[in-house]
Amino acid sequence: MPIQALQIELSGPVATIWMNRPDQHNAFDETLIAELTAACLALDEDQDVRVVILAGRGKSFSAGADLNWMKRAANNGLADNLDDARALAHMLRTLAEMRKPTIARVQGAALGGGMGLAAACDIAVASTKAVFATSEVRFGIIPSAISPYVLRAIGARQAGRYFQSAERIDAQRARDIGLVHETVEAEQLDAKVQEIAAALLQGGPLAQAAAKDLIRAVAGQPINQTLVEETAHRIAHLRATPEAREGIAAFLDKRSPSWIGE
């Protein structure tokens, strides 16, 4: 099936997924949701891809859910509504749980589900022109599918304000509350994204996947003997892998490890 709502660009080991509905501000419907899910799964399996960037064509990163799609969903029965909601939730989880590092390149509006996409990525870089909002309550709904990722990024206290007020959040405020990692002027956005991608390429791919899994396992857990034992097992297991042996040997030999290309 031809891709309708996305463009995928490959530059060496870095893949960029472009949401390509600029006239609709990259709002997502069933087609974009299905294609983005499939793209994340395919790129995660591609051994030549090390880093994935999520970006949006045009002025907006993503305006969230397409209102016409939402209107169609509202006119459907509960079973169809649930299927649509599950597809959206599955897409966000697929993006969030990719084994490879992900970067959100946010150049403009990231509203509702668009804010969720940015939060679901490991790293978010925003232009100073970017703006965010959990705007769902203004349509009589809630930011349900995106909530695990937004809460992970900004915490329950900040979510308590923005989930209810739907206020716009400018780029600096987004950085202050932990939604994005970096804010730069618009003309510097691509350079900053590439700088972070280059840093990510220095790390071992298996170690990065293990680091992501480690965060999911440790975050929010009490520091007790069970957790301490868990972390000991994880590092002991990883130290015995060929990747770790190569990384340590390369450091001692003052050379680049095998996963860094020429």
Residue pairs with C-beta under 8 A, 6 or more apart in sequence:
3 35
3 39
4 31
4 35
5 19
5 20
5 21
5 28
5 29
5 31
5 32
5 35
5 36
6 17
6 18
6 19
6 20
6 32
6 35
6 36
6 39
7 17
7 18
7 20
7 57
8 15
8 16
8 17
8 18
8 39
8 43
9 15
9 16
9 18
10 16
10 49
12 261
13 48
13 49
13 50
13 51
13 201
13 261
14 49
14 50
14 51
14 52
14 53
14 194
14 197
14 201
15 43
15 46
15 49
15 51
15 52
15 53
16 52
16 53
16 54
16 55
16 105
17 36
17 39
17 40
17 43
17 52
17 53
17 54
17 55
18 55
18 56
18 57
19 26
19 28
19 32
19 36
19 54
19 55
19 56
19 57
19 61
19 62
20 26
20 57
21 27
21 28
21 32
21 57
22 56
22 57
22 58
22 59
22 60
23 58
24 63
24 66
25 58
25 59
25 60
25 62
25 63
25 109
26 32
26 56
26 57
26 58
26 60
26 61
26 62
26 63
26 114
27 62
27 63
27 64
27 65
27 66
27 67
27 69
27 114
28 36
28 62
28 64
28 65
28 66
28 69
28 88
28 113
29 65
29 66
29 68
29 69
30 69
30 84
30 87
33 87
33 88
33 91
34 87
34 91
36 91
36 95
37 87
37 90
37 91
37 94
40 52
40 91
40 94
40 95
40 98
41 94
43 49
43 52
43 98
43 100
44 98
44 99
44 100
49 100
50 100
50 101
50 200
50 201
50 205
50 259
51 100
51 101
51 102
51 103
51 197
51 200
51 201
52 98
52 100
52 101
52 102
52 103
53 102
53 103
53 104
53 105
53 193
53 197
54 95
54 102
54 103
54 104
54 105
54 117
54 121
55 61
55 104
55 105
55 107
56 62
56 105
56 106
56 107
56 108
56 114
58 108
59 107
59 108
59 109
60 108
60 109
60 110
60 111
60 114
61 104
61 105
61 106
61 107
61 108
61 109
61 110
61 114
61 117
61 118
61 130
62 109
62 110
62 111
62 113
62 114
62 117
63 109
63 111
63 112
63 114
64 111
64 112
64 113
64 114
64 115
64 116
64 135
65 88
65 112
65 113
67 139
69 84
70 139
70 141
73 80
73 81
73 84
74 81
76 84
85 144
85 145
88 113
88 145
89 145
92 116
92 117
92 120
92 145
92 146
92 148
92 149
95 102
95 117
95 120
95 121
96 120
96 121
96 148
96 149
97 212
97 216
99 208
99 209
99 212
100 205
100 208
100 209
101 122
101 123
101 200
101 203
101 208
101 212
102 120
102 121
102 122
102 123
103 121
103 122
103 123
103 124
103 125
103 193
103 196
103 197
103 200
104 110
104 117
104 118
104 121
104 123
104 124
104 125
104 180
105 125
105 189
105 190
105 193
106 118
106 124
106 125
106 126
106 127
106 130
106 132
106 180
107 126
107 127
107 129
107 130
107 186
107 189
108 127
108 129
108 130
108 131
109 130
109 131
109 132
110 117
110 118
110 126
110 130
110 131
110 132
111 131
111 132
111 133
111 135
112 133
112 134
112 135
112 136
112 143
112 146
113 145
113 146
114 132
115 132
115 133
115 134
115 143
115 146
115 150
115 179
116 143
116 145
116 146
116 149
116 150
117 146
118 124
118 126
118 132
118 179
118 180
119 146
119 149
119 150
119 152
119 153
119 154
119 179
120 146
120 149
122 212
123 181
123 196
124 153
124 179
124 180
124 181
124 182
125 180
125 181
125 182
125 183
125 184
125 189
125 192
125 193
125 196
126 171
126 174
126 175
126 180
126 182
126 183
126 184
126 189
127 171
127 183
127 184
127 185
127 186
127 189
128 171
128 172
128 183
128 184
128 185
128 186
129 171
129 186
130 170
130 171
130 174
130 180
130 183
131 168
131 169
131 170
131 171
132 168
132 169
132 174
132 179
133 162
133 166
133 167
133 168
133 169
134 143
134 146
134 150
134 159
134 162
134 163
134 166
135 166
136 142
136 143
136 163
136 166
137 163
137 164
137 166
138 166
142 163
143 150
143 163
147 159
147 163
150 159
150 179
151 159
152 219
153 178
153 179
154 162
154 177
154 178
154 179
155 177
155 178
158 177
158 178
161 167
162 169
169 177
169 179
171 180
171 183
172 183
174 180
174 183
175 181
175 182
175 183
182 192
182 196
184 191
184 192
200 208
201 260
201 261
202 260
204 243
204 244
204 246
204 247
204 257
204 259
205 243
205 259
206 238
206 241
206 243
207 238
207 243
207 244
207 247
210 234
210 238
214 231
214 234
217 230
217 234
218 227
218 230
218 231
221 227
238 244
243 259
246 257
246 258
246 259
247 257
250 256
250 257
250 258
251 257
